[in-house]
Amino acid sequence: MNIIAGAVFSIGFKYAGTGNREAFKLVYDYSKFFRKLKVIQSNKDSIGMIHTNITKNQIDKNTVETCLCVSAFALSMIMAGTGDVECFKALRVLRKRFEHDMHYGYNMAIHMSLGFLFLGGGSFTFSRSDLAIASLICALYPIFPSSASDNRYHLQALRHFYVLAIESRLLQARDIDTGEFLNLNMKVDVFLGEDDEEMRMSDGGSQSIDRHQRTKTVQITTPDIINGTIKSIEV
């Protein structure tokens, strides 16, 4: 179980800040698997289950909760700053379903994940540089405190190291005369993978750009606005 959770955690680091749907879907499926284990565990504890030779080797409560929080971290790292609705729903389910059944450290992990999802109100996300990954490992180290003053196994001040992994990754349209932000539809063409597969994304007002993808063009597609194209920009 810990090996699976570790693999899920590593996927979160690999695709941190990318919004990759395939990686998100994989991690989301495992988070549902851990959630089911937690529900079963909670039901057994509530009825005062007596452990026998058959059940004594089943996964303990702390392991299940740690795996669940690790999957929440992975989800939020992948979708950091996107405010993705599906990810938001998954994290809200974890918070509401297990809020009173999990101690301080696990609740802290779920709330940190919610914060990462809306990082900077959608204008920031996580980088994947060496410094950023190291900072995230320090901040998300999966040994959770039992109280606000518990620093036995991991200094809680290190939880704030995630700020070293944050970077601005937002393209916004602004009126050159007034300086006001405009609500425009922009089409961004980027190259993906080794085969330079083209992907197009449209959004109104702003567009989150992955600096690790090579951007081909940015084009304004809003009616009544002179269409302009920016080629070969660096983000």
N, C-alpha and C positions, 0 to 999 in steps of 0.2 A: 504494500500500500504506500509506504514511504517512497519507494522507487517511482511509482506512478506519479505521486504528487511532485517529486523532484523533477521529473520529465515535463510535467505541466508548467512548473515554475520556470524552467529553462526556456520553454516556448514563449512565455511572457517576456523574458529578457530579450530574446532574439528578435521579437516583433514589437518591442516597446515603441509606442507612439506612431505605429504605422497604420492602425485601423484595418489591418489585414483580415478580411472576412473569413477566409479558410482557417487561419490560426484561431480566430475568435470562436468559430463553430466547434473546432476540436476541443478547445479548453472549456467551452460552455457545456459540451456533452459530458465531460468528466466532472464538471462542477455539479451537474444534476445527479451523477452517479454518487458523488460524495454526499450530496444532500439527502439522497434516499437512505444511505447508510446512517446518517445522523438521525433521520426520522425513526428508523428502526431502533437505533440505540436509545433514543429518548423514550420510545414506547416501552422498551424493556425495562429501563430504569424506573419508569412511572408505576409499573406493576410489581416492582420489587423482585426482579428475576433472580432465581437461585442458580448459580453457575454449577454445572455438572462437568463430567469428563468430556461431554460433547461440545459444550459451549465455552469452556475455559480458554480455548485458543482463539476465540473471536476477537475482533479488533476492539481495543479499549476506547473509551470516550475521548481522551485527550488526543489520541492519534487521529480519530475521525475529525475532530474539530480543527486540528492543525492542518490537515489536508484540505478541509473546506475553506479555511482562510487563505491558504496558499493559492488555491484555484481562484479565489476572489481577487487576490493580488494580481494574478496573471491576466485575468479578464480586464481589470482596470488599467494595467500597463499597456496592453495592446490597444485599448480604446481611449487612452489618456487624452483629455482635452476635446473629445468628440461629442460628448453628451449623448452617446448612442442610446436609443430608447430600449432596445432589447437588453443591453448590458445593465442599464439602470433598473429595469424590471427584475432581472436576476439578482442584483445586489439588494434590492428592496425586499425581495422574498426572504433572503438570508437574514436580513436585519429584523424583519417583523416576526418570522417564524421561530427564530432561535435567540431573540434578544434577551429573554429572561432565563434561558437554559444554559447560556455560555457566560463565562466570567469576563472580567474587565479586559484582558488582553485580546480575546477573540472579538469582542465588540469593537475594540480599538481598530483591529485589522479591517473589519467590515466598513467602518466609518472612514478610514483612510482610503479604502478602495473607492468609496463614493466620492470623496474629494478629488482623487486622481481623475475620475471620469469627467469632472467639470473643471479641470485645471485652468486657472486664469479665466474663468468664464468662457472657455472654448478658444482662447487666443494663444494658449501655451500647450506644450506636450512634452514628452520625454525624448531626449536624444539617445543615440546608441553608441556614443563614443566610449572609449575605455574608462574615462573618468565618470561618465554618467552611469555606466553599468556597475562600477565599483561602488558608487554612491547609493545606488538602488539596493544593492546587496546589503550594505550596512543598514539602510533604512528599513528594509523589509525582512530582515533576518528572522526566520520562522521559529524563534523561541519567544513566546509571548508572556508578558508579565502578568502576575496574578492581581496586582493592584497598582495604583498610580506611583507608589514609592518603591516598587520592586525593581531593583537593578542588579540582582544576583547573577544572572546569566547573560544579560545584554543591557548595556547602558542606554536608557531610554532617550537620552539626548541625541543619540545617533539616529533615531527615527526621523529627525528633521533633515537628514542628509539628502533627502529626495530633492531638495531645492537646488542642489548642485547638478542635478540631471535635467532640469527644466530648460527649455529653449523656446523662443518665439517662432512659430511656424504658421504665419497667417498672411494671406494676400488680401488687401482691402482696397477698394476703389474710393478715391477722394476727389472732390471738385477742386480744380487747380486755382479757381478764383476765390471761392469762399472758404476753402479748407474743410468743408463738411464731408462726411462720409456718405456715399451714394449706395443705393440698393440696385445693383446691376447683376445681370446673369453673365457669368464668366465660364468659358469652356477651357479646360486645361488638358492638354495632351502630354502624356508622359510615356516614357519607355520603361517596360517591365521585363526583368529577367534577361537571360543571355540572348534570347531570340529577338530582342527589341520589339516585343509585342506592344501595340499601342492601346491605351485605355483613355477614355474620355469621361470627364466628370463635369457636371454642371451644378452651380449653386447660386443662390441669390445673395448679393452683398459681400460675401467673404468666402475665401476658399483656403482650407488647410492644405499645406504643401509638404510632402515628405522630402526632406533635403537629401535623402539617400537615393531618391529616384531622379533620373535625368529628365528635366522638363523640356519638351519640344516647343510648344507654343502656349500662349495665354491669349484668348480672344474674347472680346466683348460681344455678346449676342442679344443685348436688350434693344427692343425697337425704340425709335426716336433718338437713339444715341449713335453717333458716328462710330461704326465698327472699327476697332483697332486691334492689331495683332502684335504681340511681343514675342520675338523668336529667341530661342536659346538663352533663356534667363538662368541665372544661378540662384539657388535658394539654399 
